[in-house]
Amino acid sequence: MIPEEGQRPTPENFHYKLEGDIYGEALDRDGSYILRSNVTQAEAPGLWSMYMQLVWIESAFKSMKSDLAVRPIFHQVGRRVDAHIFVAFMATA
């Protein structure tokens, strides 16, 4: 039951019922990741390992760049990405 528009919800005009099975499924997935990938050769543990490596690398660069006060830069060309990583790494040395 939902109150009329402009009416304040009260215990008399607002009621809800949880769908037990749907609520249970949501609780089971709470805090879980669902990875979607176009990689078909790898098994799930391998994909998770690659994803976690990416997270660790991104975290390291974020930390390093925050110390340098460098704004985020997003490159699309491979050699520019390599050059950016090299310059960022050399700046911390």
C-alpha positions as CSV (number, residue, x, y, z in Angstrom):
1,M,0.0,0.0,0.0
2,I,1.4,3.4,-1.0
3,P,0.1,6.8,0.3
4,E,-1.5,9.3,-2.0
5,E,0.7,11.9,-3.6
6,G,1.4,14.7,-1.1
7,Q,0.3,12.5,1.8
8,R,2.8,11.7,4.5
9,P,3.6,8.0,4.9
10,T,2.3,6.5,8.1
11,P,1.9,3.0,9.5
12,E,-1.8,3.1,8.5
13,N,-1.3,4.1,4.8
14,F,2.1,2.5,3.9
15,H,2.7,-1.3,4.0
16,Y,5.3,-3.5,2.3
17,K,6.1,-7.2,2.0
18,L,9.5,-8.6,1.2
19,E,9.6,-11.4,-1.4
20,G,11.7,-13.9,0.7
21,D,13.4,-15.7,-2.2
22,I,14.3,-12.5,-4.1
23,Y,15.5,-10.9,-0.9
24,G,17.6,-14.0,-0.1
25,E,19.2,-13.9,-3.6
26,A,20.1,-10.3,-3.1
27,L,21.7,-11.0,0.2
28,D,23.7,-13.9,-1.3
29,R,25.1,-11.6,-4.0
30,D,25.8,-8.6,-1.6
31,G,29.4,-7.7,-1.9
32,S,30.1,-10.0,-4.8
33,Y,31.6,-9.1,-8.2
34,I,30.2,-10.3,-11.5
35,L,33.0,-10.1,-14.1
36,R,32.0,-9.9,-17.7
37,S,34.7,-10.5,-20.3
38,N,35.2,-11.3,-24.0
39,V,38.1,-13.6,-23.1
40,T,37.0,-17.1,-23.8
41,Q,40.4,-19.0,-23.3
42,A,40.7,-18.3,-19.5
43,E,38.9,-20.0,-16.6
44,A,37.1,-18.0,-13.9
45,P,40.1,-18.0,-11.4
46,G,42.4,-16.8,-14.1
47,L,40.1,-13.9,-15.1
48,W,39.8,-13.0,-11.4
49,S,43.6,-13.0,-11.0
50,M,44.0,-10.7,-14.1
51,Y,41.3,-8.4,-12.8
52,M,42.9,-8.1,-9.4
53,Q,46.3,-7.4,-11.0
54,L,44.6,-4.5,-12.9
55,V,43.1,-3.2,-9.7
56,W,46.5,-3.3,-7.9
57,I,48.3,-1.6,-10.7
58,E,45.6,1.1,-11.0
59,S,45.8,1.6,-7.2
60,A,49.6,2.0,-7.3
61,F,49.4,4.6,-10.1
62,K,46.7,6.5,-8.4
63,S,48.7,6.6,-5.2
64,M,51.9,7.6,-7.1
65,K,50.1,10.3,-9.0
66,S,48.4,11.7,-5.9
67,D,51.8,12.3,-4.4
68,L,52.9,14.1,-7.6
69,A,49.6,16.0,-7.9
70,V,49.2,14.8,-11.5
71,R,45.8,14.9,-13.0
72,P,44.4,11.7,-14.5
73,I,45.3,11.3,-18.2
74,F,43.5,8.7,-20.4
75,H,45.5,7.7,-23.5
76,Q,44.2,5.6,-26.4
77,V,47.4,4.8,-28.3
78,G,49.7,2.1,-26.9
79,R,53.0,4.0,-27.3
80,R,51.5,7.0,-25.5
81,V,50.4,4.8,-22.6
82,D,53.9,3.3,-22.4
83,A,55.4,6.8,-22.5
84,H,53.0,8.1,-19.8
85,I,53.9,5.1,-17.5
86,F,57.6,5.7,-18.1
87,V,57.4,9.4,-17.3
88,A,55.2,8.8,-14.2
89,F,57.6,6.1,-13.0
90,M,60.7,8.3,-13.6
91,A,59.1,11.2,-11.7
92,T,58.9,9.2,-8.6
93,A,62.5,7.9,-8.7
